Amino acid sequence: MKIIHLVSNKSWGGGEQYVLDLAREQRRHGHEVAIVSRRVEAVAGRFASEGFPVVTMPLKGTIDIISPLQLSRCIAKAGNAVIHVHNFKDAIVATRARSLSGNNGIRIILTRHLVKAAGRSRHYTSLYRQIDAMIFVSRLAMDEFLSSRPDVNTDSMTVIHNGVAIPEVSPAPTAGKDTLTVMYHGRISHEKGIDTLINALSLVKELPLKAVIAGTGKPEYVATLRRQAALAGVDDIIEWAGHVDDIHPLIAAADIGVAPSRARESFGLATVEYMAHGKPVITTSNGAQREYITDGVDGLLVAPDSPEQIAGAIRQLVADRDLMERIGTAARATALERLSFERFYREIMGVYQKIL
């Protein structure tokens, strides 16, 4: 099968990792996979370093007349193929390119990674009708999309929770450790709530803790957070790891994961990565995390923007190492049984095969 992923974001995040993991598995199963992205080294360069053919285009949505022309030339003689897009802006490029190419064997799939109501204009209604299948990464994402009552064929829609490759190594034990490591990884931006985590750390200074914050963001915002940590008196316990190509060794070495997003997460890939490693994770309850985490069983759910609740959850885990182990073990079981990458890939490819 020929597959083209369109990836137009200017930075690397959960959506881009979603595409990379899926593209790797598709290639491993013998499919012909190519990437179309903007000329952004953090994205195009990452896919190229993995050996994927990468074509760069403007990918600017409605105002873009160049990308549909370029893409139409790429697909004109491709025969049956799937273009997989990850936002509606790229869907505009893909549908226009298909029309220009004259290739009726092209199918377009969209994965919705946002929690946002659908547009209801004639422009959007026309676009929805041209997309062959829509995949939502959570029930929350699909329900919010449908909340505006768009004119859309719901038969073309399905929910497929993300999956992560389950590490084969055994979770590192926390028993006997004098100092425990609390970890956050992901994009460093306001909506991710790292400032809330820093405030929470300031409330548990008496505990034997260190923290790792891995990821990148705008330099001025990272500098603001580091000043906040200094004023809160916790700068000496925080390691700012920056961008990490392979995050799994850091997760394996950590003891507690924290995903304190104030935004409504459409899924929460980082949360599941901690679970897959057998780590108890503290995360906010305002997003799709509630669809796969049972509070107190395989994770701890807290209110967004509440350093007090995060601090309380950290204290609870540090004080009770048995509880920490039980939640971590249950989290790994949930990841294995419900959120495995094998299940995710099988369901995704079932959508591909259904529309071809």
C-alpha positions in Angstrom: 0.0 0.0 0.0 1.2 3.5 -0.8 0.8 5.9 2.1 1.5 9.6 2.4 1.4 11.4 5.7 1.0 15.2 5.7 2.6 16.9 8.7 2.5 20.7 8.8 3.3 21.7 12.4 6.4 23.8 13.0 7.6 21.9 16.0 7.8 18.3 17.3 5.1 17.1 19.7 2.7 14.3 20.4 1.0 14.5 17.0 4.3 14.2 15.2 5.4 11.3 17.3 2.0 9.7 16.5 2.9 9.9 12.8 6.4 8.7 13.2 5.4 5.6 15.3 2.6 4.8 12.8 4.9 5.3 9.8 7.6 3.1 11.2 5.1 0.3 11.8 3.6 0.7 8.3 7.0 0.5 6.7 7.9 -2.5 8.9 4.8 -4.3 7.4 6.0 -3.6 3.9 4.0 -0.5 3.0 5.5 2.3 0.9 5.5 5.4 3.2 6.4 9.0 2.4 6.2 12.2 4.4 5.1 15.6 3.2 6.0 18.4 5.7 7.1 22.0 5.9 10.7 22.9 5.5 11.3 22.7 9.2 14.3 20.9 10.4 12.8 19.8 13.7 10.1 17.9 11.8 11.3 17.2 8.2 14.8 16.4 9.5 13.5 14.0 12.1 11.6 12.0 9.5 14.5 12.1 7.1 16.9 10.8 9.8 14.6 7.8 10.1 15.0 7.0 6.4 11.6 8.2 5.2 11.4 10.0 1.8 10.4 13.6 2.7 9.0 16.2 0.4 8.7 19.8 1.7 5.8 22.1 0.8 4.3 25.3 2.3 1.2 23.4 3.7 -0.7 26.6 4.6 -4.2 25.4 4.1 -6.9 27.6 2.4 -4.5 30.3 1.2 -2.0 27.8 -0.2 -2.1 27.3 -4.0 1.4 25.8 -4.4 1.1 22.7 -2.2 -2.0 21.2 -3.9 -0.2 21.6 -7.2 3.0 20.0 -6.0 1.1 17.2 -4.2 -1.1 16.6 -7.3 2.0 15.9 -9.4 3.2 13.4 -6.7 0.0 11.4 -6.7 -1.2 11.7 -10.3 0.3 8.3 -11.2 0.3 6.7 -7.8 -2.7 4.5 -8.4 -4.5 3.5 -5.2 -3.0 5.3 -2.3 -3.9 6.8 1.1 -3.1 10.3 2.1 -3.3 10.6 5.9 -3.6 14.1 7.3 -3.6 15.2 10.9 -5.6 18.5 10.8 -8.3 20.1 8.6 -5.8 22.6 7.1 -3.8 19.7 5.6 -7.1 18.1 4.5 -7.8 21.1 2.3 -4.4 20.6 0.6 -5.0 16.9 0.2 -8.6 17.2 -1.3 -7.5 19.9 -3.7 -4.5 17.8 -4.8 -6.7 14.8 -5.4 -9.1 16.8 -7.5 -6.2 18.3 -9.6 -4.5 14.9 -10.0 -7.4 13.2 -11.6 -6.5 10.1 -9.6 -9.7 8.6 -8.3 -7.8 5.9 -6.4 -6.7 8.3 -3.8 -8.3 8.0 -0.3 -8.0 10.7 2.4 -8.0 9.8 6.1 -7.9 12.5 8.9 -6.8 11.9 12.5 -8.3 14.5 14.8 -5.8 15.3 17.7 -7.7 18.3 19.2 -10.6 18.8 21.5 -12.6 21.4 19.5 -16.1 21.8 18.1 -16.5 21.3 14.3 -16.9 24.3 12.0 -20.4 24.5 10.5 -19.8 26.7 7.4 -20.5 25.5 3.9 -16.7 25.4 3.4 -16.2 23.0 6.2 -19.3 20.9 5.3 -17.9 20.5 1.8 -14.5 19.5 3.2 -16.0 16.9 5.6 -17.8 15.2 2.6 -14.5 14.9 0.7 -12.7 13.1 3.6 -13.1 9.3 3.4 -12.6 8.6 7.1 -12.1 10.5 10.3 -10.2 9.0 13.3 -10.6 10.6 16.7 -7.9 9.8 19.3 -10.5 9.8 22.1 -14.3 9.8 22.7 -13.9 13.3 24.2 -12.4 14.6 20.9 -15.2 13.1 18.8 -18.0 14.2 21.2 -16.6 17.8 21.3 -16.3 17.8 17.5 -20.0 16.7 17.2 -21.2 19.2 19.9 -21.7 21.9 17.3 -23.9 19.6 15.2 -22.0 19.7 12.0 -23.4 18.3 8.7 -21.1 15.2 8.6 -21.5 11.5 7.9 -20.9 9.9 11.3 -20.6 6.5 9.6 -17.1 7.7 8.4 -16.0 8.5 12.0 -14.4 6.2 14.6 -12.5 6.5 17.9 -9.1 4.8 18.1 -7.1 5.4 21.3 -3.4 5.9 20.7 -1.0 3.1 21.6 2.6 3.0 22.7 5.2 0.4 22.1 5.5 -1.4 25.4 9.1 -1.5 26.7 10.4 -5.0 27.1 12.6 -4.1 30.1 11.2 -4.6 33.5 10.1 -1.4 35.4 13.0 -0.2 37.6 12.2 -0.7 41.3 11.8 2.3 43.6 12.3 0.3 46.8 15.4 1.3 48.7 15.9 4.6 46.8 16.7 7.5 49.1 15.7 10.2 46.5 12.8 9.7 44.1 12.6 11.3 40.7 9.5 13.2 39.5 9.4 13.7 35.7 7.6 15.7 33.1 8.2 15.3 29.3 6.6 16.9 26.4 6.2 20.4 24.8 7.1 23.2 27.2 4.3 25.7 26.8 1.7 27.4 29.0 -1.1 25.0 28.3 1.0 22.0 29.5 1.0 23.3 33.1 4.7 23.1 33.9 4.4 26.2 36.0 1.8 24.3 38.2 4.3 21.5 38.6 7.0 23.9 39.7 4.6 25.4 42.3 3.7 21.9 43.5 7.4 21.0 44.0 7.8 24.1 46.1 5.1 22.7 48.4 7.0 19.4 49.0 10.5 20.7 49.6 10.8 18.6 52.7 10.6 15.4 50.6 13.7 13.7 49.2 12.9 14.5 45.6 14.5 15.6 42.4 12.7 16.5 39.1 13.4 16.1 35.4 11.7 18.3 32.9 12.4 17.2 29.3 11.2 18.9 26.2 11.6 22.2 24.3 9.6 25.4 24.0 10.1 29.0 23.1 13.3 30.2 24.8 11.6 33.1 26.5 9.0 30.9 28.1 11.5 28.3 29.3 13.5 31.2 30.8 10.3 32.4 32.6 9.8 28.9 34.1 13.4 28.7 35.2 13.1 32.1 37.0 9.9 30.8 38.6 11.8 27.7 39.9 14.6 29.9 41.3 12.1 32.2 43.1 10.3 29.1 44.4 13.5 27.7 45.8 13.4 24.5 43.7 15.9 25.3 40.9 18.5 23.1 42.6 16.4 20.0 42.3 15.3 20.4 38.7 17.2 19.0 35.7 16.2 20.7 32.5 16.9 18.0 30.0 15.9 19.8 26.8 15.1 17.8 23.7 15.7 14.1 24.1 15.6 11.8 21.0 14.8 8.7 23.0 12.8 9.5 26.1 12.4 5.9 27.3 15.6 5.6 29.3 14.7 8.8 31.2 11.2 7.4 32.0 12.7 4.1 33.1 14.9 5.9 35.5 12.1 8.1 37.0 9.8 7.1 39.8 6.7 9.3 39.3 5.4 10.8 36.1 3.5 14.1 36.1 1.4 15.4 33.2 -0.2 18.6 34.6 -1.8 19.9 31.4 -4.4 22.7 31.9 -5.6 22.2 28.4 -8.1 19.4 27.7 -5.8 16.7 26.3 -7.3 14.9 23.4 -5.4 11.8 24.5 -2.2 12.3 26.5 0.6 10.2 24.9 3.1 11.1 27.5 0.8 9.8 30.2 0.5 6.4 28.6 4.3 6.2 28.1 4.7 6.4 31.9 2.1 3.7 32.3 3.8 1.5 29.8 7.0 1.7 31.9 5.1 0.8 35.0 5.3 4.2 36.6 2.5 5.8 38.6 1.4 9.0 36.8 -0.3 12.1 38.2 -2.3 13.8 35.5 -5.2 16.2 35.2 -8.8 15.1 35.0 -10.1 17.6 32.4 -9.1 15.6 29.3 -9.3 12.2 27.7 -7.1 10.7 30.5 -10.4 9.7 32.2 -11.1 7.3 29.4 -8.2 5.0 30.3 -7.2 5.9 33.9 -9.2 4.9 37.0 -8.2 7.3 39.7 -6.3 5.6 42.5 -6.0 2.3 40.6 -3.7 2.8 37.6 -3.0 6.5 38.0 -3.9 9.6 40.1 -6.2 12.3 38.6 -6.0 15.9 39.9 -7.7 19.1 39.0 -5.9 21.4 36.5 -4.1 24.4 37.9 -3.9 22.9 41.3 -0.4 22.7 42.7 -1.9 21.6 46.0 -3.5 18.5 44.5 -0.3 17.6 42.7 1.7 18.1 45.8 -0.8 16.0 47.8 -0.5 13.1 45.2 3.3 13.3 45.3 3.2 13.1 49.1 0.8 10.1 49.0 3.1 8.2 46.7 6.3 9.0 48.5 4.9 8.1 51.8 3.5 4.7 50.6 6.0 2.9 48.4 3.6 -0.1 48.3 0.9 2.1 46.8 3.4 3.5 44.3 4.3 0.0 43.2 0.6 -1.2 43.0 -0.4 1.8 40.9 2.6 1.4 38.6 1.9 -2.3 38.1 -1.8 -1.7 37.4 -0.8 1.1 35.0 1.5 -1.2 33.0 -1.3 -3.8 32.9 -3.7 -1.2 31.4 -1.1 -0.2 28.8 -0.6 -3.9 27.9 -4.3 -4.8 27.7 -6.0 -1.7 26.4 -3.3 0.7 25.0 -0.8 -1.5 23.2 0.7 -0.4 19.9 -0.3 -3.7 18.3 -4.0 -3.0 19.0 -3.7 0.6 17.8 -2.0 -0.4 14.5 -4.5 -3.1 13.8 -7.4 -0.8 14.2 -5.8 2.0 12.2 -5.0 -0.3 9.3 -8.6 -1.7 9.5 -9.8 1.8 8.6 -7.3 2.0 5.7 -8.5 -1.3 4.3 -12.2 -0.4 4.7 -12.0 2.7 2.5 -9.6 1.3 -0.3 
